[in-house]
Amino acid sequence: MRYIEPHIYQDILKKMVFVGGPRQVGKTTMAKVILDRHFPQGRYLNWDLDEDRQDILKKKWSKENTLIVLDELHKYPKWKPWIKGVFDTLGGLHSFLITGSARLDVYRQGGDSLMGRYHYWRLHPFTLDEIPEGVSREDAFERLMALGGFPEPFLENDAREARRWRRERFDRVLREDVRDLEPVRNIQLLSLFLDALRQRVGGLVVLSNLANEIEISPKTAKSWLEILERMYLVFSVRPFTRSLSRAVVKPPKVYFFDNADVIGNEGMRFENLVASALLKRIHFLEDRDGFRCELRYIRDKEGREVDFAILKEGVLEELIEVKYSDEEISKSLIYYSNRLKPKKTTQILARLKRPFHQNGVTVTDALTYFDNFFEKN
């Protein structure tokens, strides 16, 4: 069972449920499991299949289909007014679960007519907080570092097959999903842009420099980054500047949903592992509880930097520094912990014999920090 499945089941009984997330993260599998377990009379329809597409447009399902799953519906240009009309007229007879491999941006282009009719959930890959049965925590860490957390490569645990899977996934996202949903003329240049981001994980991404490197305009670079975010390939972490008089207006840092997409050393890949796991927690709290949460980083004019700052309803909850192996506590982390006084301050290492607390900072390892968050919450 995926970590959001029981919550989706509860929400389906009240409103439509939209589930977004990366391609091949397990949305379709989860939707079919929900059908089998809770709605055996339900119906699964996929917009990508010609026969299903015709049935969707004709609303060709029976009254006995208590749950209608509509997969990849967002590829229909008029999907928002269409589903609004369907729900308003048939919502009393059916529950609706809509899934898609892009952000279901219901507020774009006048989509706010859906307000109040749905709950939105985001499904993430496996992390140390969500490990499938039969995989030890130590083995899960090694797989996440080497193969990433997407179900197929993670469960198959084969490096060669994982590389093939990743190449094919990149190809399909760029050549099918982007082509279907976004006005990008040069997919080859977009692929170069994506590769450049893969080598910059954990660093500041200055889009003007990146644009010069691959000979596109800064405006195009900004647009392409937004597209890759909408496709759930990458996510941006922006600077935290409130209450920081010496803070610098800085560009974003960019991380990948698939940890194995990172091109770089173990330290870069480990920082991405932590970033993606933190974002997964934040999205869960937003989607389940309605909290407004943010994942930020800190950097000031003196060069002091903290990898992550977590905010909840505008309140600084935690400062986090990520180090692959160095147990020495970051001076910048201590400085900003004393100055900003978050509820928690943590330094996370890949491995550590024994966690300890010093100078107001908890130093721990990833396996201890990411420990069944979704079961405990």
N, C-alpha and C positions, 0 to 999 in steps of 0.2 A: 504494500500500500504506500503510495506517495504521500508526502507530508501534508499536502493541502486537501487530499481527497475527502476526509470526513467533514471538513469545513465547507467544501463545495456542495456536498450532499445536503447539508443543512440550509445553505443559501438557495439552492435550486427549488426548495419547497416554498420559497417566498417570492423570488424574482427571477428574471433571466440571469444567467451567469456567463460572463465572458472570461476566457482563459487565454492569455497571451504568453509568449515565451519563444526561445530559440527553436529553429527547425530541428527536429529529431531529439527534442529534450524529453519526450514521453507524453505529450498532450493527448494524442490520439489514443494511445494505449490506456492512459488513465480514464479518458472519456468512455472507452468501451468497457473498462472494468466497472465504472459507475453504472453503466447500462445493465451489465450482467448481474451485478450484486443487488441493485436497488430498483431497476426499472426494466425487468425482463421483457416487457411489452413495448419498450422504446424503439426508436429508429435512428440509425446512424446514416448521415448523408454527407458526402464529400464534394465540395464545389469543383475540385480538380477532375472528377470523373464525369464524363459526358452524360451518362444516363442519370446520375444523381443530380447533376446541374439542372436538367430539365424537370426533374421531380421537385427540386427546390423552388424553381420559378413558378411551377404550377401548384405549389403547396400540396403535392401529391403524397399525403400520408393519411393514416386512418385515425378515427377517434380513439381507438385502443392504444395508440402510440403515446403513452403518458409522458415520455421524455423524448424530445427531438434534439439530436446532436447535429449541429451544422459546422462541419470542419472546413477551414479556409474560406469562410464566407466573405471575409474582407476583400477578397479578390474581385468580387462583384462591385463595380463602381457605385451602385446605388444601394449598397447593403444596409446603410443606416436607416433611411426612410422605409426601406422594405421590411426590415425586422421590426421596426416600430409599429408599422401597420399590422404585421402578423401578430405581434404580441398583444396589441390593443384589441384585436378581434378574436384571437384564439387563445389568449393567455389563460383563460378560465378552463380550457380543455387540456392544455399541454404545458409542460415545463420545457424550457429551452436552455441548452448549453452550447455556446458558440466558442470555437477554438480557432486560433490563428498563429502562424509563425512570424507575425510582425506585431508591433504595438498596435492594439486596437484603439487608435486615437479618436475616441468618440467626440471629442470637443473640436476637432479640426473640421473646417469647412461646414460650419453650421450644424455639427453633430449633437449639439446640446439638447436637441429634441428628445433624446433618450434619457435625459436626466430623471433619476428616481425609479427607472425601470429595471436596473441591472446592478449586480455586484461584479467587480473586476478583480481577477486573481492573476498572478504571474507565477509560472512554474519555472524553477531553476534546475540546473543539473545537480547530481549528487555532490554533497560536501561532507566534511567530517561530522556535521550535525545530522546527516541523513545517510546512513550506510545500509545498503541492502543486506538482508539476512544471508549468513554464510560467508561473509567477508569480515575478517578481523580488522580492528581499528588501525593496526600497524600496516597491514596490507593495503587498506584503503588509502592511507596517506601516500604510500609508494605509487599506487595506481593513479591517484589524483595528480601527483607531481609529474608522472611520466605520460599518462594517457588521457588525463582530463576526466571530468565527471559526467559526461554524456553517457546515457545508459548502455548503448551498444559497445563502444570501445572499452568502457569501464568493466562491464560484465564479461566481455570476451577475453580481456586481459592478454592481448596479443599485439605487440608493438607494430609489426608489419601491417596487420589488418587495420590497426588504428590509424596509421598513416594513410592508407588507401581510403578509409572512411572519411578522414578529415579533408583530403583533397577533393573527393567527390562532393562533400557537403559544401565546401567553399564554392565549388563550381556551380552547384544548384542554387545556392543563395544568390550569388552574383549574376548568374545568367538567366535564372528563372524568376526568383522573388523580386529582385531589384528591377528587372525588366518589366515585370507585370505591374509594379506599384510605383516606380519612381522614374522621373525623366532624366536618365543617365545615358548619354550617347556613347561614351567611350568606356566600356567595361574593362578593357585591358589596363587603362590608366587607373581606374578605380581599384583594380587588383594590386597594382604597384603601391597605391596609397595605403591599402590595407596591410601589405607586407611591411611598409615603412613603420606603421603603427605597431606591428608585432615586435619590432626591434627597440621600441621606445617605452616599453611598459615600466611604470614606476618613475619615469622622468617627466619633466614638464614638456608638453607638446605645443610648440610654437607653430601655429598653423601657417604663418607667413613663410617661415623657414622651410617647412615641409612642402609648401606650394612651390617655392623656388626650386627645390630639389627635384620634383617630378614635373616641373614646368606646367603648372596650372595656376589659376588665379587664387588669391586668398579667399575670395568669396566662394569659389568652387570647393576649396578645401573645407571650409566651414559647412557648406551644404552636404558634402560627402560624409563628413563625420556624423552629422545629424541622421543621414540615411542609414549608416552602419549601426547607429544606436537604435533606430526604428526597427531594423532587421534583427536586433538582439545578437549582433556579433560582438559589439563593444559597449562599454559604458564609461562615462566621464565622471571624474571626481574633481570638483571645483574648490577653490580656496575658501577658507573660513576667514573672514576679515572683520567681523563685528568685534568691538572692544579691543581691537589691535591697532593702535596708532602707528606702529612701525610696520604694519603689514604691507605687502606689495601686491598690487593688482597683477595677478599671475595667470598664465594660461592653465588649462586643465591638465590633469594626468588621465591617461586612458588605459583601461584594463579590458580583459577579454572574458566573456562568459565561459569559453572553453579554455581551461588552464593550459592545455597542451598546444594552444595556438601561439603561445609566447615563444619568441626566438631570443634566446639569451641564456644567462647563467642560472644556476640553481636559486640564487638570491632573488632574481627577477621573477622567476616562476613561483617561488614561495610567496612573494609579496602579492602576486596576482591571485594565488590560492586564498590568501587571507582576505583580500579585497572582495572577491566574488562571494565568499562565505558571509562576509559582513553585509553585503548588499542583499543577499538572500534573506537574512534575518530582518533587515529593514523593510523590504518589500512585504514580508509576511506580517509584520506589525501594522503596516499601512493597510494591507488588504483585509486582514482579519478584524482589526480593532479601530481602523480609521484614524490612527495617529499620523501626524505629519512628521516624517523623519528625514534626516539628511545625512549623507556621507560626504565629509569634506577633508581637506588637508590643510596644514598650516605652514606658511613660509614667510619670514620677515626680511627686512632690509639688511639685517646682520647675518643672514644666511641660516638662522635657526629654523629647523624644519621638523614637523611631526607628521608621520605618514597619514594618520586618519583621525578625524574628530567626528564623533557620532552625536547628532542632535535629535532631540525628541520634543516636539512642540516648542521649538526655539531654545530649549534648555540643553546645555552641554552635558551629555550623559557620560561620555568616556573619551579619553585620549588614548591612542594606540600607536605604538612604534613597532615596526616589524624588522627583525634581524634574523638572518639565517642561522648564525651560530655564535655571535658575540654576546656574552652574558653581561658585559659592562653596560650599565644603564645609560641611555642617551641623555646627555646634558640638556639638550633642547627639550626633551620630554619632561625632565625635572623642572626646568625653568617655566614651561607653560602649565604644568600641573600646579605649581605654586601660584602662578599668576591668575589662571582662569578658574582654578578650583572645581574641576569636573567631579562628578560623583565617583568616578573610577579612573584610574590611570594604569595602563597595562603595557608591558613589553612582551611581545610574542616571539618565541624562537621556534625553529623547526624541531629541535630536540633539546631536552633538558632533563638531567637526572632527577632534580628535585626543585619544584617551584619555590620562590622565596619572595619576601616583601622587604623593600628597602627604600628609604627616602620618599615614602608615600607612593611608591610604584610597585605593582605586582609583576614579577617576572615569571613567565610560565611558558609552557610549550603548546604547540597547536593542538595536540591530542587532548590535553587537559582543558584548554580554553573552549574549543568547539566540541562540546560533549552533550549531544542529544537535546539541543535547544528546543526543538519542536515538540518533543515528548514532555519536556518540563514546563512548557508554556502553552 
